Each structure stands twice: as structure tokens, then as C-alpha cells.
Amino acid sequence: MEKVENNVYDTQVFKYGVYHKENVKWLQNLTFYREELSYFDTLIEDVKAKNTILEVLNQVFVFENRLQSLHRESDELLQVINQEQWGFVDDALGKEFLLGEEICTQHFSLRDRYQVFENEFIRTKHDFYKCLSKIL
């Protein structure tokens, strides 16, 4: 019976490791995405300063809103991912590697949320560059 318990424990530790690695990668990616968003903000300010054409300013306004939304979501994702990481540390320090259904469900939900953010970031980036290539 002890072998079965050890296998369950090993599986739980393995899952924590996988979730931790995934979180670390997301945090690295979010750092990059946030730098890109800041760069896009700079480009928008440059375009606004050099253009008075209403159509261009309307397009810029649309992208400002999309970028603001991405900024907010990246802030929230950073907070949620870090909270999950801190929870993993608390569990590890307490040797409570019993990865319950609730933790798995929360992590799956976080993964979905991150993927939605990442897809929206990529879509916005490509749309923004297309827009810039037309108006510059």
C-alpha cells in the first residue's frame, strides 16, 4: 500500500512542478509582452503627434483602447499567477503536496485566460503593424 501512496505523492509533486514551470514561462512571456505594449504606446504617441487627420486619429483611438485592455489584463494575470506561485511555495513549505481538484481547476482556468490574452496580444500586434504600415 505504501508504494501506491508514494506514486500518488510523486504524481502530485510532478504536477506541481509542471504547473510551476508553466507559471514561470508565462511570467517571462508577460514581461516581454508588457515591454512590447509600452513600445506600442510610444508609437501611438508619435503617430498622434504627427497626424491631425481624423481618420488616422480614429484608428489610433481604437488601438489605444485595445492596448489599454491588454495592459489591464497583463496586470491582472501577473497578480493571479504570482498568487498561485506563492500558494505553491506555501504548500511546499508545509509539505502539503496534495494537489486537489480545486487547484487543478484554478490552474486550468488560468491557462485558458493566459491563452486568450496571448492570442489577443498577437492579433492586436499584427493589426497594429498593418495599420501603421498604411498610415505612415
Order of alpha helices (4+ residues) and beta strands (2+ residues): alpha-alpha-alpha
